[in-house]
Amino acid sequence: MIDETGGTLFKYFLSYLQSMITFDTAKAVSENDIIDKENLDTFSLLAHASRCLQNDNLEQAVRYINQLEGMPRKIASDWLKEARLLLETRQAAFVLSSHASGNGLGALF
């Protein structure tokens, strides 16, 4: 794979070929299963993140994508930034909604 410093045209070509012949390596895991982070490669991380997104678990997908290194991390950095912003916005909306509900209930009593 290509690291942060880039690589030769031959490395990019080999990386492209590898991405074409790689199969989905993510196993169906529940939230309670333990995954060994040391044995995850780029394609495994992307497969797990994809599976999390299919299950509407954006937070876990961000965790997987955050573990990418090198050029894949650089490429995914915009998505990662937007996903974090979305998670922060959801959390702020939840807090505001809870505060409004609490004030509404407080006015009743």
N, C-alpha and C positions, 0 to 999 in steps of 0.2 A: 504494500500500500504506500501511498504518498504521504510523507510527513510534512511538518510545518514549513520546512525550507523549500518545498517543491521537489522536483525531480526531472529526470530527462524525459524526452518524448517516448523513449522505449518503456520507461516505468509507467507512464500514463497509458500507453497501449496495453501493457500487461494487466494493469489495474482494470481497464475497460473489459478485456477478455475475461478476467476473473469474475467480474460482476455479471457477465452474460451467462456463465456456466454455474453460478452459485444457486443452490436451492434454499428454500425457506427452512432455516435450522431451528426456529423457535418451537419449543414444545409448549403445549397447553399447560400453563402454570396458574395456580391460584395465588391470591395475595399472601397466603400464609407459607407458600413454598420458599425455600432458601435457594438462591441462585449464586453460584460461585462467580464473583466478578472477575477473577483472574483469568478464567477460561473463556470469557466472552470476547469475540473478535468484532470487527466492524459490522459484518453482515448479521451476526447474532443480535447485536444491539439494535440494529435497524429492524430486524424481524420482530423482536420483542416489543419495540416501540410501536410498530405497525399493529401488532395484535392488541396492544393497550388502547390505541386509538379506535380500533374496531369495537372495543368494549366500552367506549366512552370514558376512558380513564386517562385524561390528558396529563394529570400530575405525574403518574408513573411513566408515561411516555417521555415527558421532559426529563425525568431522572435518567432514563436510558440514553437519550440523545446527549445529555450532559456528559456522559462518560466517553463520548467519541474523542479521538485524538487525531492530530495531523490535518490533512486536507479535508477529510469528511467533516470534522468539527468546524472548519472554516466555512465549508459550504452550507452546513446546517445552522450556522450562527444567526442568520436572519430569522429563520423559523423559530429557533430557540428563544430569541429575544421577544418575538411576537407572542409565543405561547406563554412565556413568563408574564408578559403584560396582560394577557387575557386572564391568567390565573389570579393576578393581583386585582384586576378589575372585578372578577367574580367575588373575591374575598371581601373587597370594599363594599360591593352591593349587598352582600349577605349581612355585613356588620350594620350598614345603614338600615336595612330592612328589619333586623332584629331590634335596633334602637327605636325605630318608629313603632314597632309592635309593642315594645316595652312602655313607651310613652303613651300609646293608645290605651293599653290596659291600666296604666297608672291613673289615667284621667277618669276611668270608670269607677274606681274605688276611692 
